[in-house]
Amino acid sequence: MMDRCAVRGTASPYPGQGLPRRGAFARSLGRLLTLTVVCLLFLAGNAHAEGLLRFIVRDQATGAPVAGASVFLDDPTGSEFRKTLLTGEDGTITSEPLAAHVWQVTAIKVGYERTVQEVTVVDDQTVDVTVLLRPLPPTLIELISKRLLIDPRDTANTTRRTPDFLTRFPVGIGDRQDIFKGLRSAPGFVENSLNQTHVRGDQKGVATYLNGFLLPAQPQGQLGHLLLPTIAQEFDIKHGGLAPEFGGEAGAVVNIRPRSGTRTPILEGLIADGGFSTSEAYLTFGNKQNLPGAKPDSQGIIQRTFSYFVTGSLKSTRTGAEAPQSGNQVTNNRAERSMLYGKFDLGLTDTASLTGIFNVSDSDTGIGDRLGLSDSYQNFGQGFGFLGRLPESSGLRSQAAELQDIRQKDNNQFTLIQLNNRITPESNITLSFGVSNSKMRLQNNSPSGGDLRNLPADSSVDYNPTTLFDYDQFQASADYTLTRGDHSLKAGVVYNTYDSEEIYRFVPGSQLALNALATLDPRLVPSNGSFTGAVDALGNRVYALNQDGTPVDAPNFRVGRDGYYGALYLQDTWRLNAPFTLNYGFRLDTFRMSRDGGGGSYTESEISPRLNMSMLLPSRGFFGFLGSTPTVFRASYNRLFPRPPLGQGSFLGDAVRPQVADQYEVSVERQFDLSQTLKLALYTRDIENFLNAQALIPGTQLGSGTTVFYNAGKANAHGLELTYNYEPGEGQPLSGYLVYSNNIVRLANANQRNSLGQIVGTRLVDHDQLHTISAGAAYTLADGTSLGLNIYYGSGLFSSETPGGDRDSILEVNFRAATNPRFVNKAFGLEFAVENLFDSQSRYNFRAPYEGTRFQTGRRILVGIFGKL
């Protein structure tokens, strides 16, 4: 406009000619002046008809500024082109001068709905405009990416459990001192009547890692426990796909991430009392503080701190283990247990830290007396006579009437020191040193049996034993990790030495017991005697003591062992691409055991290759039917070399050889929505030198303290495991889980002889699992009261075979109801719990070679008060 006016004001109305005549000139000048005035008036009006728009774009839900939002300005008159603006970090942007009229404003941001509104530009003013963007509802895949319940990069078959899980689902409410009670909520695990856990048919197959440190091997047969559940922040149960860094045992790995002190002081406790005279108390405390002069590192974090975490427990009950009968289960079955654990962390520098852990656990448990079984056992034996094989009509007295009083004492302690140093942001080294001592004693408090020359022909008292097992171990390990691009390399070494002493003294309660002991090994009976050449009713050779007037007492038999276990591993976890991860490497294991006198000593080594992979299946093409939620396929091959038992091995023949196995496994795990996961796993294992166990005298109740391991030759194990978890987000009242396991172990040869020279006689192993189910449901009421139910059903419990060759099914239903902390300034709550709700007292086994006849403990009701300050 201005250009056109300027041209008209300067151009000659007669181009190419001279000046016009005077009259024409006056008229032209008037027209020019009039036009100039009009142009000036127009330009003046145009100069003031502009304004500015200042936008602030906010999230409608939160009110927070939205950075990077696109703002488009469109002129409805069509005179101007579209103008595009972009908000800054504070969500604001100011436009250029705009014509003073109505403009259309459109705002767009990924993840938000498009918004359109009209805004009027005011002449010579800046108008503030607030634009509210409504967040788009996220897609399911976007929500799952923020709450991913499965790890697509984990190449192992992992089940994750927390103390909160074990509280909501009362898996082990009857024995909260045992951290491994929670294993029954994972696939593949079965518990026997002596508080021991077996996995996938292995007699001894659970490797325990605490803070990345492989705990020294603990002797089997303990009636006490090793670790409290309150020590764990989280523990991963790895059933298959084991990386080379995991070794020691073959069946599964329990990798415990322990709790540490926090800046908010920890003070928690529980006191409970209930049936079978059960009383228990738990106390936990901890804290974390900065060291004097500590300063933030380059990331603003104070590393030089000191923290401590301590937890302990006391428990007393009249049912320390499963009893030999379903009726009176408290006779000589009392247990007293104490446990104490501490973890201390010291930040030495911004990159180095020192951790110390100690653990002490003691228990004193009675070996329950046989009182006699019902008439339904007449044809098999009602618990009278040697090994309980006779009916009540035999006229013999019960063990309780004979005043039998045998107790087992377990004392375990270990100390661990760890030094961790972050060399670079991509590399780290950890050095660990640990010592442990384990003692187990069978202590006889029964009345003296008198002179062994005058034993009764038969008695319900099998033996009055006094045995001692003492194991000292030292273990050191070093682990180095390095991350380079898509590769995570890890190398490490473990060295475990041990020294053990075992002393056995058995006082037989009858001539039948003396014959069995002498037939087993003459070193266990007085030398003042000899075999007569006859055999007794049980097929044992008759051993007669000389009647020369000299008193005869039972001898002590001592076995000493020493040796070592060493391992070296190297592995790489390679993230090939977004969906595919490969873990591979090898593990070199070496084991040596030597015995006093050199008999049975050997050294054996094994190279164990490992290959594990996980793949996030695509949601299109052939796998399009899976939908957009994540589905992970895993496959693995593992060569497994478990540590043989360091003590209580076979001392009556060749020493047990290490069990080795080739395990193949595939699994598919899927997350359905924000709360549900489902996993199916199939595996098979080909085993050499299969490790089995039985009591020194098969059929007695003393199996827990007189275990003999032996190799049963080749075996095959295969199984199917199905795991379902329902874990809703915060504030959702209902949660649950379901686990199904079916595992069978078959020996290749039914005519294998055990370490006692006896024919095994069966190809089936009695601690596998046949159609075992573990399930739980928990619900939180509006007032915070929590309700939890757990069910365990199975036919594969250890030694559960019946005289007819079938399996006894065990059913256990546990219930827990607890308020939230609502009393005394919201610091204390109340708890009501029931173990074995329906009072099922199923038989675990019948005259089994490992632990005798046992029955499920009856219903136990517990009432407690807990606090958290």
C-alpha positions in Angstrom: 0.0 0.0 0.0 2.7 2.4 1.0 4.7 1.6 -2.2 1.7 2.3 -4.4 1.0 5.7 -2.7 4.7 6.6 -3.1 4.7 5.8 -6.8 1.5 7.8 -7.4 2.9 10.8 -5.6 6.1 11.1 -7.6 5.2 9.9 -11.1 4.4 12.5 -13.8 0.8 12.3 -15.1 2.2 13.0 -18.5 5.3 10.8 -19.0 7.6 12.0 -21.7 6.1 15.6 -21.9 6.9 19.0 -20.4 5.1 20.9 -17.7 1.3 21.2 -18.2 -0.4 24.3 -18.6 -1.1 26.5 -15.5 -4.8 25.6 -15.1 -4.3 21.9 -15.6 -1.4 22.1 -13.1 -3.6 23.5 -10.3 -6.2 20.8 -10.8 -3.5 18.1 -10.8 -1.9 19.5 -7.7 -5.2 19.4 -5.9 -5.8 15.8 -6.8 -2.3 14.9 -5.7 -2.8 16.5 -2.3 -6.1 14.8 -1.8 -4.6 11.4 -2.6 -1.6 12.0 -0.4 -3.8 12.8 2.6 -5.8 9.7 2.0 -2.7 7.5 1.9 -1.3 9.1 5.0 -4.5 8.5 6.9 -4.5 4.9 5.7 -0.9 4.3 6.7 -1.5 5.9 10.1 -4.4 3.6 10.7 -2.4 0.6 9.5 0.5 1.4 11.9 -1.7 1.0 15.0 -3.8 -2.0 14.0 -1.3 -4.7 15.1 -0.8 -6.6 18.3 1.1 -9.6 19.9 -0.1 -13.0 21.3 1.8 -14.6 24.2 1.0 -18.3 24.7 1.4 -20.5 27.7 0.7 -24.2 27.0 -0.2 -26.4 30.0 -1.1 -30.1 30.6 -4.8 -30.0 31.5 -4.4 -32.9 33.9 -1.4 -31.7 35.9 -1.2 -28.0 35.1 2.5 -28.5 34.2 4.0 -26.5 31.3 4.3 -28.4 28.0 7.6 -27.9 26.2 7.9 -28.5 22.5 4.2 -28.0 21.7 3.5 -26.7 18.1 1.2 -23.6 17.9 -0.3 -22.7 14.5 -1.9 -19.3 13.8 -4.3 -19.1 10.8 -5.8 -15.8 9.4 -9.5 -16.4 8.7 -9.5 -13.6 6.1 -6.9 -15.4 4.1 -4.7 -12.3 3.9 -1.7 -13.9 5.7 0.0 -17.3 5.5 0.0 -19.8 8.4 2.4 -18.9 11.2 4.1 -21.7 13.2 5.4 -21.4 16.8 7.1 -23.8 19.2 6.9 -23.5 23.0 10.1 -23.5 25.0 11.1 -25.4 28.1 8.7 -23.2 30.2 5.9 -23.9 27.8 5.7 -20.3 26.5 6.1 -18.5 23.2 5.3 -15.0 21.9 4.1 -14.3 18.3 5.4 -11.7 15.9 3.1 -8.6 15.3 -0.3 -9.7 14.0 -3.1 -7.9 12.4 -5.7 -6.8 15.0 -8.5 -9.2 14.3 -9.6 -12.7 15.1 -7.1 -15.5 14.5 -7.5 -19.3 14.7 -5.1 -21.0 17.1 -4.3 -24.8 16.8 -2.0 -26.5 19.4 -0.5 -30.0 18.8 1.8 -32.2 20.9 2.5 -35.9 20.7 0.5 -37.7 23.4 -2.1 -35.0 23.7 -5.4 -34.3 21.9 -5.4 -31.5 19.3 -7.0 -28.3 20.6 -8.4 -25.5 18.4 -9.6 -22.0 19.6 -10.1 -18.5 18.4 -8.2 -15.5 19.8 -8.6 -11.8 19.0 -5.5 -9.7 18.4 -6.0 -6.3 20.1 -4.4 -3.2 18.5 -1.1 -2.3 20.1 -1.4 -4.8 23.0 0.1 -8.2 24.0 -2.7 -10.7 24.8 -1.9 -13.6 27.1 -3.4 -16.8 25.9 -3.5 -20.1 28.0 -3.8 -23.3 26.0 -4.8 -26.5 27.8 -3.8 -29.8 26.2 -5.7 -32.9 27.3 -3.5 -36.0 27.5 -4.4 -38.8 25.2 -5.3 -42.1 26.8 -2.1 -44.2 26.5 -2.1 -47.3 24.5 -1.8 -50.6 26.3 1.8 -51.1 25.0 2.7 -47.7 26.3 1.3 -48.5 29.7 3.1 -51.9 29.9 6.4 -50.3 28.9 6.0 -48.3 32.2 5.0 -51.3 34.2 6.9 -54.2 32.6 6.4 -57.3 34.8 8.8 -59.5 32.8 12.3 -58.8 31.7 12.9 -59.5 28.0 16.7 -59.4 28.6 16.7 -62.0 31.3 17.9 -65.3 29.7 17.2 -67.3 32.9 13.9 -68.8 33.9 13.3 -66.5 36.9 10.6 -66.3 39.6 10.8 -63.1 41.7 9.6 -63.0 45.3 9.7 -60.3 48.0 8.9 -60.3 51.8 5.7 -58.4 51.0 4.7 -61.4 48.8 5.3 -63.8 51.6 3.3 -61.6 54.0 0.3 -61.2 51.7 0.3 -64.9 50.8 0.9 -66.9 54.0 3.1 -69.6 52.4 5.1 -70.2 55.5 3.0 -68.6 58.2 3.6 -71.6 60.5 7.3 -71.1 60.4 8.3 -67.5 59.6 12.0 -68.2 60.6 12.6 -70.1 57.3 13.3 -68.0 54.3 13.0 -71.1 52.1 9.3 -71.6 53.0 8.7 -69.1 50.2 10.2 -71.4 47.7 6.9 -73.4 47.7 5.3 -70.5 45.9 7.7 -71.1 43.0 7.6 -74.0 40.5 9.7 -77.1 40.9 10.1 -77.0 44.7 9.0 -79.6 47.2 9.5 -79.7 51.0 10.0 -82.8 53.1 8.9 -83.4 56.7 12.3 -82.3 58.1 12.2 -78.7 56.9 14.4 -79.4 53.9 13.7 -78.2 50.3 14.3 -80.2 47.2 14.0 -78.9 43.6 13.3 -80.7 40.4 14.0 -84.1 41.9 17.4 -83.2 43.3 18.3 -84.4 46.7 20.5 -81.4 47.3 20.2 -78.8 44.6 19.6 -75.2 45.8 22.6 -72.8 45.6 22.1 -69.7 47.8 23.7 -66.4 46.8 23.7 -63.6 49.3 24.7 -60.2 48.0 26.3 -62.0 45.0 28.3 -64.4 47.3 27.8 -68.1 47.0 27.2 -69.3 50.6 29.4 -72.2 51.8 27.7 -75.6 51.5 25.6 -76.4 54.6 25.1 -79.9 55.8 21.9 -81.6 55.0 19.6 -82.9 57.7 19.3 -79.8 59.9 16.0 -79.3 61.8 16.8 -75.6 62.2 17.0 -72.9 59.6 19.8 -70.8 58.1 18.4 -67.3 57.1 15.4 -65.2 58.2 13.0 -63.9 55.5 13.3 -60.4 57.0 16.8 -60.1 55.6 15.6 -60.0 52.0 14.7 -56.9 49.9 14.0 -59.3 47.0 15.1 -62.7 46.0 15.2 -64.2 42.5 14.7 -67.9 42.1 16.4 -69.1 38.9 15.2 -72.5 37.8 17.0 -72.8 34.5 19.0 -70.9 31.9 21.7 -70.5 34.5 24.5 -68.2 33.5 28.1 -69.5 34.0 28.4 -67.2 37.1 25.9 -69.4 39.0 27.1 -72.8 40.2 27.5 -74.8 43.4 24.3 -76.7 43.0 22.3 -78.0 40.0 18.6 -77.6 40.7 18.1 -73.9 41.2 19.7 -70.7 42.4 18.2 -68.4 45.1 19.8 -65.0 44.5 19.1 -62.9 47.6 19.4 -59.1 47.5 19.6 -58.2 51.2 18.1 -55.2 52.9 20.4 -52.3 54.1 19.9 -49.5 56.5 18.0 -46.4 55.2 18.2 -42.7 56.0 14.8 -43.1 57.6 15.4 -45.2 60.7 14.0 -48.7 60.6 12.2 -50.2 63.6 10.0 -53.2 63.0 8.8 -56.1 65.2 6.3 -58.8 65.8 5.2 -60.9 68.7 2.8 -63.9 68.2 1.5 -66.8 70.3 -0.6 -69.7 69.3 -1.3 -73.4 69.1 1.1 -76.2 70.0 2.5 -73.7 72.6 4.1 -71.7 69.8 5.6 -68.4 70.7 7.7 -66.2 68.5 9.2 -62.7 68.5 11.0 -60.8 65.7 12.8 -57.5 65.8 14.4 -55.5 63.0 16.2 -52.1 63.1 18.6 -50.1 61.0 19.7 -46.7 59.8 22.0 -44.9 57.4 24.1 -41.8 58.0 26.7 -39.6 56.3 30.3 -39.9 57.4 32.0 -36.8 58.8 33.2 -34.5 56.0 31.3 -36.5 53.3 30.6 -34.5 50.2 28.4 -35.2 47.1 30.2 -36.8 44.1 30.0 -35.6 40.5 26.4 -36.8 40.3 25.3 -35.1 43.6 25.2 -38.4 45.6 26.9 -38.8 48.9 28.7 -42.1 48.7 30.7 -41.9 52.0 28.1 -43.2 54.3 27.7 -45.8 57.1 24.6 -48.0 57.4 23.5 -50.9 59.5 20.7 -53.4 59.4 20.1 -56.0 62.1 17.2 -58.5 62.4 16.7 -61.3 64.9 14.1 -63.9 66.0 13.3 -66.2 68.9 10.8 -69.1 68.6 9.5 -71.9 70.8 7.1 -74.6 69.8 6.0 -78.1 70.8 6.1 -79.3 67.2 9.6 -78.7 65.8 9.1 -81.3 63.0 6.5 -83.5 61.6 5.6 -86.2 64.2 5.5 -90.0 63.7 1.7 -90.1 64.2 -1.3 -87.9 63.5 -2.7 -88.0 67.0 -0.4 -86.8 69.8 2.2 -84.8 67.9 3.9 -83.0 70.8 5.6 -85.8 72.6 9.4 -85.1 72.7 8.9 -82.7 69.7 9.6 -79.4 71.3 11.9 -76.9 69.5 13.8 -73.8 70.6 15.3 -71.6 67.9 17.2 -68.3 67.8 18.5 -66.4 64.8 20.5 -63.2 64.5 21.7 -61.4 61.3 23.5 -58.1 60.7 24.6 -56.2 57.6 27.0 -53.2 57.8 27.9 -51.0 54.8 30.8 -48.5 54.8 31.4 -46.1 51.9 35.2 -45.8 51.8 35.4 -43.5 48.8 33.1 -42.3 46.0 33.8 -45.5 44.2 34.7 -48.1 46.9 32.6 -49.6 49.6 33.0 -52.3 52.3 30.2 -54.7 53.4 30.2 -57.0 56.4 27.5 -59.6 57.1 27.2 -62.0 60.0 24.6 -64.7 60.7 24.0 -66.9 63.7 21.3 -69.6 63.9 20.8 -72.1 66.7 18.1 -74.7 67.3 17.3 -77.5 69.7 14.7 -79.9 68.5 13.3 -83.2 69.9 13.1 -86.3 67.8 9.4 -87.1 68.2 8.6 -90.5 69.9 6.5 -93.1 68.1 3.3 -93.6 70.2 1.6 -96.1 68.0 -0.7 -96.0 64.9 -4.3 -96.9 64.3 -5.6 -100.4 63.6 -5.5 -99.7 59.8 -1.7 -100.2 60.1 -1.9 -103.7 61.6 -0.7 -105.4 58.5 2.2 -103.0 58.0 3.2 -102.2 61.6 1.8 -99.8 64.1 5.1 -98.3 65.4 6.2 -101.0 67.9 9.3 -103.0 67.9 12.6 -102.3 66.0 11.9 -99.8 63.1 8.2 -99.7 64.2 7.3 -102.7 62.1 5.1 -104.5 64.7 1.4 -104.0 65.7 0.3 -103.0 69.1 -0.6 -106.6 69.9 3.1 -107.5 70.1 3.0 -106.5 73.7 6.0 -104.2 73.4 5.9 -100.7 74.9 6.0 -97.5 72.9 9.0 -95.2 72.7 7.3 -92.7 75.0 6.7 -95.5 77.6 10.3 -96.4 77.3 11.1 -92.8 78.2 13.1 -92.3 75.0 14.5 -88.7 74.8 16.7 -87.8 71.8 17.3 -84.3 70.7 19.0 -82.7 67.7 21.0 -79.5 68.1 22.0 -77.4 65.1 24.4 -74.4 65.4 25.3 -72.5 62.3 27.3 -69.2 61.8 29.0 -67.5 59.0 30.7 -64.1 58.5 31.2 -62.4 55.1 33.4 -59.5 54.1 33.0 -57.8 50.7 35.0 -55.1 49.0 33.4 -53.5 46.0 35.2 -51.0 43.8 33.8 -49.2 40.7 37.0 -48.9 38.6 35.3 -47.0 35.8 31.7 -46.3 34.9 31.8 -49.4 32.8 33.8 -51.8 35.0 33.5 -53.1 38.6 35.3 -55.6 40.8 34.1 -57.4 43.9 36.2 -59.3 46.4 34.5 -61.6 49.0 35.8 -63.6 51.9 33.7 -65.8 54.2 34.1 -68.3 57.0 31.5 -70.6 58.4 31.1 -73.2 61.1 28.2 -75.7 61.3 27.7 -78.1 64.1 25.0 -80.8 64.5 24.6 -83.1 67.4 22.3 -85.9 68.2 22.1 -85.9 72.0 20.7 -88.9 74.0 19.0 -88.1 77.2 17.2 -91.5 77.5 17.7 -93.8 80.5 20.8 -95.9 80.3 20.3 -99.2 78.4 22.6 -101.0 80.7 25.0 -103.8 79.7 24.8 -104.5 76.0 25.3 -108.2 76.8 21.7 -108.3 78.2 19.7 -106.6 75.4 16.1 -107.6 74.9 15.3 -109.5 71.7 13.2 -106.6 70.4 12.3 -103.1 71.6 10.6 -100.0 70.3 13.8 -98.1 71.1 15.9 -98.5 68.0 19.1 -96.7 69.2 20.2 -94.2 71.7 22.7 -92.2 69.6 25.3 -89.6 70.5 26.7 -88.2 67.3 28.6 -85.0 66.4 29.2 -83.3 63.0 31.5 -80.3 63.0 32.3 -78.5 59.7 34.6 -75.5 59.2 34.7 -73.8 55.9 36.6 -70.9 54.3 35.5 -69.4 51.0 36.9 -66.6 48.8 35.7 -65.2 45.5 36.4 -62.5 43.0 34.1 -61.1 40.3 34.9 -58.6 37.6 32.4 -57.0 35.2 33.0 -54.9 32.1 30.4 -53.3 29.8 31.4 -52.5 26.3 28.6 -51.4 23.9 26.2 -54.3 23.5 28.4 -56.7 25.5 28.5 -57.3 29.3 31.5 -59.4 30.2 31.9 -61.1 33.6 34.6 -63.3 35.0 35.1 -64.8 38.4 36.7 -67.4 40.6 35.5 -69.2 43.8 37.6 -71.2 46.2 36.1 -73.1 49.1 38.1 -75.2 51.6 36.5 -77.4 54.3 37.5 -79.5 57.2 35.1 -81.8 59.0 34.8 -84.3 61.8 32.0 -86.8 62.4 31.7 -89.0 65.5 29.1 -91.7 65.7 28.1 -93.7 68.8 24.9 -95.9 68.6 23.7 -97.7 71.7 21.3 -100.4 70.3 18.0 -100.9 72.1 17.6 -104.5 71.2 19.4 -107.6 69.7 17.7 -106.9 66.4 19.2 -103.3 66.4 22.6 -104.7 67.3 22.4 -107.2 64.5 21.5 -104.5 62.0 24.3 -102.2 63.2 26.9 -105.0 63.0 25.8 -106.0 59.6 26.0 -102.4 58.4 29.6 -102.0 59.7 31.4 -103.9 62.5 33.2 -100.8 63.5 29.9 -99.4 64.9 29.5 -102.3 67.5 31.7 -103.5 70.3 34.6 -105.6 69.2 33.9 -108.0 72.0 31.7 -110.2 69.9 31.4 -112.1 66.6 28.9 -113.2 64.0 27.3 -116.6 64.7 26.5 -117.4 61.1 22.8 -117.2 61.6 20.4 -114.5 60.4 17.6 -112.9 62.2 14.0 -112.3 61.1 15.0 -109.1 59.2 17.7 -110.8 57.3 20.6 -109.3 59.2 23.5 -111.5 60.5 23.3 -112.3 64.2 26.0 -110.7 66.3 26.7 -112.2 69.7 28.7 -110.4 72.4 31.1 -112.5 74.5 29.7 -113.3 78.0 33.1 -113.1 79.8 32.0 -110.9 82.6 33.5 -107.7 81.2 30.9 -104.8 80.8 30.4 -103.9 77.1 29.7 -100.4 75.9 29.1 -98.9 72.5 32.2 -97.6 70.7 32.8 -94.2 69.1 33.5 -94.2 65.4 35.3 -91.1 64.0 35.5 -89.9 60.4 37.6 -86.9 59.4 37.5 -85.2 56.0 39.1 -82.2 54.3 39.1 -80.9 50.8 38.2 -78.0 48.5 35.8 -76.8 45.9 37.0 -74.4 43.2 35.3 -72.8 40.2 36.3 -70.4 37.4 33.8 -68.9 35.0 33.8 -66.5 32.0 30.6 -65.3 30.4 29.3 -62.7 28.0 25.7 -61.3 27.8 25.3 -60.0 24.3 22.4 -57.8 23.3 22.4 -58.5 19.6 19.5 -56.3 18.9 16.3 -54.9 20.5 14.5 -58.3 20.8 17.4 -60.8 21.1 19.8 -61.4 24.0 22.4 -64.2 24.2 24.2 -65.3 27.4 27.1 -67.7 26.9 30.3 -68.9 28.4 31.7 -71.8 30.5 32.4 -72.8 34.1 35.3 -74.9 35.3 34.5 -76.8 38.6 37.0 -78.8 40.6 36.2 -80.8 43.8 38.5 -82.8 46.0 37.6 -84.9 49.1 40.1 -86.8 51.2 39.4 -88.9 54.3 41.4 -90.0 57.2 43.5 -92.9 56.1 43.2 -92.0 52.4 40.3 -94.3 51.7 37.8 -92.9 49.2 39.8 -89.8 48.4 39.5 -88.4 44.9 39.7 -85.2 42.8 37.3 -84.5 39.9 37.0 -81.6 37.5 34.4 -80.7 34.9 34.1 -78.0 32.2 30.5 -76.9 32.0 29.5 -74.9 28.9 26.4 -72.7 29.2 24.3 -71.2 26.3 21.1 -69.2 27.1 19.0 -67.0 25.0 15.9 -64.8 25.2 13.9 -63.3 22.4 11.0 -60.8 22.5 8.6 -62.2 20.0 7.4 -59.7 17.3 3.8 -58.5 17.3 3.3 -58.9 13.6 3.8 -61.4 10.8 3.7 -65.1 12.0 3.4 -64.0 15.6 0.7 -61.4 15.0 -1.8 -63.4 16.9 0.1 -62.6 20.1 -1.0 -59.0 20.0 1.0 -56.0 21.2 1.7 -57.2 24.7 5.3 -58.5 25.3 5.9 -62.3 24.9 9.4 -63.7 25.6 10.8 -67.0 24.4 13.7 -68.5 26.2 15.9 -71.5 25.4 19.0 -72.9 27.2 21.5 -75.7 27.4 23.4 -76.0 30.7 26.1 -78.4 31.8 25.7 -78.7 35.6 28.3 -79.8 38.2 26.9 -79.4 41.8 29.2 -79.5 44.8 29.0 -82.9 46.5 28.0 -82.9 50.2 31.0 -81.8 52.2 30.0 -84.0 55.1 27.7 -86.9 56.1 28.7 -88.6 52.9 29.1 -92.4 52.5 31.9 -93.5 54.8 31.0 -97.2 54.6 32.1 -97.6 51.0 33.4 -95.5 48.2 33.0 -91.7 48.7 30.1 -90.2 46.7 31.1 -88.9 43.3 30.0 -85.5 42.0 26.7 -85.5 40.2 26.8 -84.0 36.7 23.9 -83.3 34.3 23.0 -81.9 30.9 19.9 -79.8 31.2 17.8 -78.6 28.2 15.0 -76.1 28.8 12.5 -73.9 26.8 10.0 -71.5 28.2 7.5 -68.9 27.0 6.5 -66.0 29.3 3.8 -63.5 28.4 2.4 -60.3 30.0 -1.3 -59.9 29.2 -2.0 -56.5 30.6 -0.7 -54.3 33.4 -1.1 -57.0 36.0 -1.0 -60.5 34.6 1.8 -62.8 33.5 1.8 -66.4 32.5 4.9 -68.7 32.0 5.2 -72.2 30.7 8.5 -74.1 31.1 9.6 -77.5 29.8 12.9 -79.2 30.7 14.7 -82.4 30.7 18.0 -83.5 32.5 20.3 -86.4 31.8 22.1 -87.1 35.0 25.2 -89.1 35.8 26.1 -90.3 39.4 22.6 -89.3 40.6 22.9 -88.3 44.3 20.5 -89.8 46.7 20.3 -90.1 50.5 18.9 -92.3 53.2 19.3 -92.8 56.9 22.3 -94.7 58.2 19.9 -97.2 59.5 17.0 -97.1 57.0 13.6 -96.8 58.6 14.6 -95.1 61.8 13.5 -91.5 62.8 17.2 -90.5 63.0 17.6 -89.7 59.3 17.9 -86.0 59.9 21.1 -86.6 62.0 22.5 -89.7 60.4 22.3 -89.1 56.7 24.2 -91.3 54.2 24.6 -90.1 50.6 25.1 -92.5 47.8 25.3 -92.5 44.0 22.4 -94.2 42.3 23.8 -94.3 38.8 22.3 -92.7 35.8 18.9 -91.0 35.9 16.6 -88.8 33.8 14.5 -86.0 35.1 11.9 -84.1 33.1 9.1 -81.8 34.0 6.5 -79.2 33.2 6.0 -76.0 35.1 3.2 -73.4 34.8 3.3 -70.1 36.6 0.6 -67.4 36.7 0.9 -64.2 38.6 -1.7 -61.4 39.1 0.1 -58.3 40.5 -2.1 -55.2 40.1 -0.8 -51.7 40.7 -0.9 -49.6 43.8 -4.3 -49.2 45.3 -5.8 -52.4 43.7 -7.3 -54.7 46.4 -6.9 -58.1 44.8 -3.8 -60.1 43.9 -3.0 -63.8 43.4 -0.8 -66.5 41.9 -1.0 -70.1 40.8 1.9 -72.6 40.2 1.6 -76.1 38.8 4.6 -78.5 38.7 4.9 -82.0 37.4 8.3 -83.6 37.7 9.4 -87.2 37.4 12.9 -88.6 38.1 13.7 -92.2 36.9 16.8 -94.1 37.6 18.3 -95.9 34.6 18.8 -99.2 36.6 16.5 -100.5 39.3 19.2 -102.9 40.6 21.7 -100.2 41.7 23.1 -100.7 45.2 23.3 -97.9 47.7 26.3 -97.1 49.9 25.1 -99.8 52.4 25.2 -102.5 49.7 21.4 -102.7 49.6 19.6 -102.9 46.3 17.6 -99.8 45.6 14.8 -101.9 44.0 12.9 -99.1 42.3 13.5 -96.7 39.4 11.4 -93.9 40.9 12.8 -91.2 43.1 10.5 -90.3 46.0 11.2 -86.6 46.2 10.1 -85.7 42.7 6.7 -83.9 42.1 3.6 -85.4 40.7 0.9 -82.8 39.9 1.8 -80.3 42.7 -0.2 -77.1 43.0 0.6 -74.0 45.0 -1.8 -71.1 44.8 -2.7 -67.9 46.8 -5.1 -65.0 46.8 -4.9 -61.8 48.8 -7.4 -58.9 49.3 -7.1 -55.6 51.0 -10.3 -54.0 52.4 -11.1 -50.3 52.3 -9.9 -49.8 55.9 -6.5 -51.4 55.1 -7.2 -54.8 56.6 -5.5 -57.5 54.5 -6.7 -61.0 54.0 -4.5 -63.8 52.5 -5.1 -67.4 51.6 -2.5 -70.0 50.5 -3.0 -73.5 49.2 -0.4 -76.2 48.8 -1.3 -79.6 47.4 1.0 -82.3 46.1 1.8 -86.0 45.9 5.5 -85.6 45.4 6.6 -84.8 49.0 9.9 -86.5 50.0 9.5 -90.2 50.9 5.7 -90.1 50.4 5.5 -93.5 48.9 3.0 -95.9 50.6 3.4 -99.6 51.2 1.3 -100.2 48.1 3.6 -98.1 46.0 1.2 -95.1 45.7 1.8 -91.5 46.8 0.2 -89.8 49.7 -1.2 -86.4 48.8 -0.5 -83.5 51.2 -3.0 -80.6 51.4 -2.2 -77.5 53.4 -4.3 -74.4 53.5 -3.0 -71.3 55.3 -4.9 -68.1 56.2 -3.9 -64.7 57.5 -5.9 -61.6 58.4 -4.1 -58.4 59.6 -5.0 -54.8 60.1 -2.9 -52.0 58.9 -0.8 -50.2 61.6 -3.7 -48.2 63.1 -3.1 -48.4 66.9 -1.0 -46.2 69.1 -0.3 -43.4 66.7 -0.7 -45.8 63.8 2.4 -47.7 64.7 0.9 -51.1 65.6 -1.4 -53.6 64.0 -3.0 -57.0 64.9 -2.7 -60.3 63.1 -4.7 -63.5 63.1 -3.3 -66.5 61.2 -4.1 -70.2 60.8 -1.6 -72.8 59.6 -3.3 -75.9 58.1 -6.8 -74.4 58.2 -8.6 -77.7 57.6 -6.5 -79.7 60.0 -5.2 -82.1 57.4 -2.9 -84.7 58.9 -1.8 -86.6 55.8 0.9 -89.2 56.0 4.2 -88.1 54.5 5.6 -91.6 54.1 5.6 -95.1 55.7 8.8 -96.5 57.2 10.7 -94.5 54.6 14.5 -95.2 54.3 15.3 -91.6 55.0 13.1 -90.4 57.9 10.7 -93.1 59.0 6.9 -92.6 59.2 5.8 -88.9 59.5 2.5 -87.2 59.5 1.5 -83.6 58.6 1.3 -81.3 61.6 -2.3 -80.4 62.6 -4.0 -77.0 62.7 -2.1 -74.2 64.4 -3.8 -70.8 65.2 -1.6 -67.8 65.8 -2.5 -64.3 67.2 0.1 -61.6 67.0 0.8 -57.9 67.2 3.3 -56.2 64.9 4.7 -52.7 64.8 6.6 -50.4 62.4 7.9 -47.2 63.7 
